[in-house]
Amino acid sequence: MSSFFRKMLIVFAIALFMVSSVVAADATETAKAAAPKDEMKVALVNFQAVWGDKAKNLGMMLADIKEAAARGANMILFPEMCLTGYAMEKGDGIKRADRMQVKLAEPFDGPSAQAVAKLAKEKGVYVVYGYPERIGGDPLNVYNSALAVGPEGIIGSYQKVHPFGSEVIWCKTGTKPFTFDTPWGPVGISICYDTYNYPELGRYYAARGCRLILNPTATSRAYSAASALVDGKPVNDGKPINGSNARWVNRFKSRVEAVVIQSDVFVASANLVGAETAADGTFMGTCFPGGSSMVGPMDDKEGTPSYIGYYGTDPALATDAGVIYSTVDLTKATRKSVENYIKTDLQEEYLYMPKLYAEWFDELAKGKYGHKKAD
């Protein structure tokens, strides 16, 4: 073989090596880009809304977003109905069209959403907040919703599937779960009563790959601050004092912890706090205990005293308006009850079996409730 051909072969080999190295490097970078991030810093906002004053509340929300972004938060969660306030006017004679929540409702891309999305894009953060959402041209087509925005702008909204109690006087019932993609993988939204009393939604999100469920909430059950009034005003502006939130904490924690135990995911909750008072000083009859918190699974190791952890948060102590921060490692969200796979001659499928459950729930969907009596 001539020296010319030998040189050409060497040049070709070097070129082939360089191309293969570049391809391998590109593949590695692509794999890294595709893999979800695991560490997330979440800002949970204990929010005291001014009842019926959307402009005031939006201003406070934007200030909280700026603070949380400056502190390095990736995800910022506000409570249910924080944009307008939660409480309903007392009285049976109020028409639905005259309810505050209906009058102040906005579409998912309304002016408040645009303002929050602009700031989220500027700061490179994700934000989820609760508000009354009007869908379509019918002014009465209003839902108790949560909006998700991110660095790319407005993502979409979730309509609460299980309105609680008197909420049904003003809001319609949602019908669809909602997840949105992030660099940390898919994230699900479940509002208040959805989270506490209906495990189907949390299990659905876990099965869809969510390691984090966001729970914007306005929960005050077992919290009786509104009953302790002096001159018509709640003591301590309706915020917890001297352990007055103890019964609420017990109720709240047990329900959130159940979701964590069942599905091995993180649950982030942001709650309203204090008395809801209108701009003119009128107390609207509802107080909230705050308690915003991040709850998640702990390492499943022998000798571990508990499989539940409160990550930098404690609902019993989070009793004032403000932002609470929690940094979590999402690899702890193993979703074992969904992912666990046992391959034997007896069990060859996933232990989570939605096809089987669909058969059961199809019976309920057809109205077959209750125990069938014997003939």
N, C-alpha and C positions, 0 to 999 in steps of 0.2 A: 504494500500500500504506500502510495506516494506521501511525502510530507504534507502536501497540500490537502489531501483528503483527511489525513490525521488531524490537521489543524481544524478543518471544517467540522469533523466529528466532535472535537473538544468544544468548539464554539456552540454547536447544537446542543450538546449535553448541558453546558452551562446555562444556555437559554432555557432549556426545558426545566432545569432545576429552579431557575428564578421564577418561571411562570407558575410551576407547581407550588412554590413557596408563597407566592402572592395569592393564589387560589385558596390555599390552606389558611392563610392569614385572614382572607376575606370571609371564609366559612366560619372561622373562629369568632370574628367580630360579629357576624350575623347571628351566631348562636348566643353570644353575649347579649346582643340587642334584644333577642327574642325572649330571653329568660327574664321573668319578672323580678323586680327589686324586692328585697325582703324587709329592710328597715324603713319604717314610716314614722314621721312625727306628726301627731294629730293634735289639733287645737279644738277643745271642747268648750263651747261658750255657755256659761250660766247667764241667761239674758233676761233682764227685766224690761218687758215691753211697756210702752205707753199705749193704753187701750185706744184703738181707733185713730192713732196718729202715725200714718204710714211714713210720712216724711221724716219725723223724728226718729222712728225706729230704723229706717234705712240709713240715716246719718250715723247712728250708733253702730250699726252693723259694719259699715264701711270703715269706721275707726277701728273696730275689733279686727277686721281683716288685715288692715295695715300693721297693727301691732303683732298679730300672729305671724304674718309673713316676715316681719323684721326679726322675729324669734326663730325663724327657720322651719315653720310648720309647712307640711306638704298638703295636708287635708284639714279644712276648717269646717266644723259642724255646728250649726245653729239649731235651736229648738223648733218644734212644731209651732206653726202660726206666729212666729216671732215678728214677721213683717207688720202685722196688724194688731196683735194681741189675740188672746184665745177666748176670754169670757163672753157669754151671751147676755144680752139685755134680759132682765126679768120681765115677765108678763106674757100672757097667752094671746093677747090681741095684736101682737106685732106681725105684720106680713113678712113673708120670706124675702120679698124684694127690698124691704126696709131694714133687714138685718145688716149690721155693720160689715160682717164678713162678705156678704153678697155685694154690698155697695162698693167695697174697696177691692174686690177681686180683680186680678189681672191675668192676661194670657201668659203663657210660659215665656214668651219673648217680649213682655211688656217693659215699661220704663224702669221699674225697679230691677228687673232681671238684666237689662242692658247696663245699668250702672254697676251692678255687682260683677257682671261678666267682664266689663272693661277693666275693672281693678284686678280681677283674678288673672286676666291675661297679662296685665302689666307686671304683676308680682310673680307670675308663674306658679299659681297655687290652684287647688281644687276647693270649691266651696259648695256646701249643701245647706239650704235653709227652707223653713216651712212658711207657707203662705196660702191664701185662698186663690184657687186658680179657676178662671173662667175659660171654658173651651167652646169655641164656635161663637155664633152670633146671638145665641139665646142668653140674656143676662142672668137667667136663673140656672144655667148649666154650670154650677160651681162645685168645686171639689176641695177637700182638705189635702193639699199637695206638698211635695218637697221638690225643689228645683236643684239640679246639679249643673254647675258651671266649672270650667277648667281653663288651662292656659290656651286652649283652642277656641274658647268662647262658650256659648250656651250649649249644653249637651242634651238636656231633656228633663222631663218631670215625671214624678211618680204620684199617682192618685191613691190615697189611702183606701185600702180594700175593706177594712173593718172599722168604720166610724164608731166612736164610742158614745153611748148615751144620747144626750141632747144634740150632739153634733148633727144628727140626721135631720134636725129641724132646718138646717141651712145648707148642708152639703150632700151631694150625691155620692154613690158608692163606686169606688174604683174597681176595675176588673183585671188588671194586668200587673204582674211583678215588674220590677225595673232594675236592671244592672247597667253599669257603665264601665268602660275600659279605662284603665290607668296603667302607668308603668309598674304598678304593684299587682297587676292582674285585675280581674273583674271585681267590682264592689257593688253590693246590693243595698237597697233602701227599704226600710220597714218602719212605719210610723206608729209609735206608741202602742196602742191596743193590738195592732198587727203583731208586734213583737211579744207582748206579754201573754196573750191568750190564744194565739194561733200558730202552733209550731210548724204547720205546713209550709208557711212562707220561708221561714229560716232554713228548713231542710231543703227546700227548692234552691235557695241561693247557694247553700253548701254544695249541692249536687252539680250546680252550674260552675263550680270552681271558685266561688267567692271565699276568701279567707277573712274578709272583714264585712260586717253588716253595720250600716249606719242607722241609728235609731233617734231621729229627731222626735222629741216627746214633750208633752205638756201634762205630766202626771202629778196628781196631788192626792190620790186616794190614800186614806189613813193618815192624812195630814190635816189637822184641824185648826190651823192658825186663823182662818177667817172667822171662826166662831168666837175668838177672843178679841172683842172690839172695845175700844175706849173712845167715846164720843163719835161713834160710827166709823172709826178708823182702826185697822189692825195694829196690834202691838208690834213694835220693831219693824214697821213697814211690811209686815207679813212674812219676813224672813225667819228662819228657824232660830230659836233661842232656848237655852237651858234644856236641850235634848228633845224639843217638841217635835222633831222629825224622826224620832226613834221608830215609831210604828211604820211610818212611811218607808224608811230605809229597809226594814225587814221585808216588807212586801215587795219593794222595788228590786232589791238584790236577789231574792229568791227566784223571781221571774226571769231576770237577765241571766243569772247563773244557769238556769235550766237550759237556755239556748246554747250556752257555751258547752255544757256537759253533753247535750244531745248531739251536737254537730261538730264539736272541736273547731270552733271559729272564734274570732274576736268580735265583740259587740261594743260599739262606741255610742254612748247616749249623751245627748245635750238637752237639758231641761230648762224651762222657765224658772224664774226665781222671784220671790217677793210678791207684794200685792199688785194686782192689775188695777191701775187708776187712770182715768181719762185725763186729758190735758187740763180740764177745768177743775181737777181735784176730786171728782166723783169716784168713790171706790166701787168697783164693778162686781164685788162679791166673791172673787176668787183669789187665792194665794197659792204660791208654788214654793216647794222646798229646795229647788236647785238640785244638787247632787249629781251633776254631770260627771261621767266616769267612763273609763276604758276597762273592760273586763275581758279576760281571755284565758286560754288553757295554759297550764304550766307543764314543765317536762314530766313525762310519764315514766318515772323511775321508782324503783322499789324504795319504800321508806318515805316517799313524798307525802306529807300530811294532807295536802289538798291539791286538787287538779285545777283549781281556779285561782287566778291572780288579778288584783287590781293594779294596773300598771301606771304607777305614779299618781293615782287618783284614789279618793276615798269619798263616797257619796255622803257619809255622815258629817264630813268636815267642809264639803264644798257648799257653803251656805250663803255666799255673797255673789253679787253680779261680778263677772269678770271671766277671763280666759284661763282654762286649765290645760296643761300640756302633758302629753303622754307619748313616749317613744316606744314602739313595739317591734319585736322580731316576728314577722309573719310566718316564719318557718315553723313556729310552734302550733300554727293552725293546721294540723295534719288531716282534718276532716276524716278521721278514721272510720266512722260509721258509714261513710259513703265510699271511701277508697279501699277499705279492707277487703282483701281477696283471699279466699280459702279454696284451694283447688284439691278436692278429694273426689272419691267416687260417690260421695253423698252430697257434696255442695260444690258445684262447678261455676256458679255465677257469683256476682257481687251480692253481699248481704243486703245491700240497699236495692229494693226491687220495685221500681215505680210501675212496671207493667202490672204487677200483682195488685199494688195499691189502687191502680186505676180501675181495676175490676170492682174493688170494694166501693170506691167512691162513686163509681157509675151508678151503683144501686141507690146511694144517697142522692145523687143528682136527679134521679128519677122519682124522688119523693118518698123513698122507702125508709122512713125514719122510725125509730122505736123498736121495741121487741115484738116479734111476731107471736101472737097468741096461738096456743095449741087448739086444734079443732075439738 
